[in-house]
């Protein structure tokens, strides 16, 4: 009897100790995800050069995210290789939510097909939120002799290689847009890659390059200021931001290309922090003034759930990879 009582007492003490140990072991997990995160700045990697389309958008969004989360978003430019360098760097950052990267159709949808070794995989990231989609516009200098897509195609066929098409760099969406137009029409353009879209605009204004097909957000101020002239848009439907401007598809049936952008975090980032970032992005996308600002730039804000965005990225990875292979572009 005595032995059974001692054994029962010992068993209770062991059980109590086990509960205490379990509670202590759980403390670091709870402490690792404080309710008041973020406590400091969040680094928002822009894998493109300052002044380019991706950089412009990163800064516009960073400003809005800061307002919603009440913390500073520091834009860090890490340019090179069509966005590969900065994106690969972000993939190796600590998975704590304090570093995120501006992901694009290029870095998350086409670079795996363009480059043999981009330096990262889409599986290295957690898709956080889709920010939106944007049309591209075919622009020329204000005094350019070209007034339609047909004019450009006709000249390029008459004098192969004379008509030059600028881009924000090899493998960028502006490069793909030009290559797709060439592939679908049989016209022969000379591709002129720049380190950034802003550098390309300067030469286009000066008449040193014939045209460029670029995303609307950085291009819109140049068009609205009369420095450049849009003669067509890349989407199937006309663009509200450019009333009266025809589609490229009106001349080249089936032509369509658009870009999209989203927020990504390193793989393994805690779900609670991913959810908080996602909610902050979607709140920013719902602000009326911001919606109007982006609409004027030809950008459509497109909120999605985290799962919807993850599914979207997988589909785009396949779709855009097929487009690249159809065009036949490969880069080292």
Secondary structure, 3 states (H helix, E strand, C coil): CHHHHHHHHHHHHHHHHHHHHHHHHHHHHHHHCCCCCCCCCEEEEECCCCCCHHHHHHHHHHHHHHHHHCCCEEEEECCCHHHHHHHHHHHCCCCCCCEEEEEEHHHHHHHHHHECCCCCCHHHEEEEEEEEEEEEEEEEECCCCCCCHHHHHHHHHHCCCCCEEEECCCCCHHHHHHHHHHHHHCCCCEEEECCCHHHHHHHHHCCCCCEEEEEHHHHHHHHHCCCEEEEEECCCCCCHHHCCCCEHHHCCCCCCCEEEEEEEEECCCCHHHHHHHHHHHHHHHCCHHHHHHHHHCCEEECCCCHHHHHHHHHHHHHHHHHHHHHHCCCEC
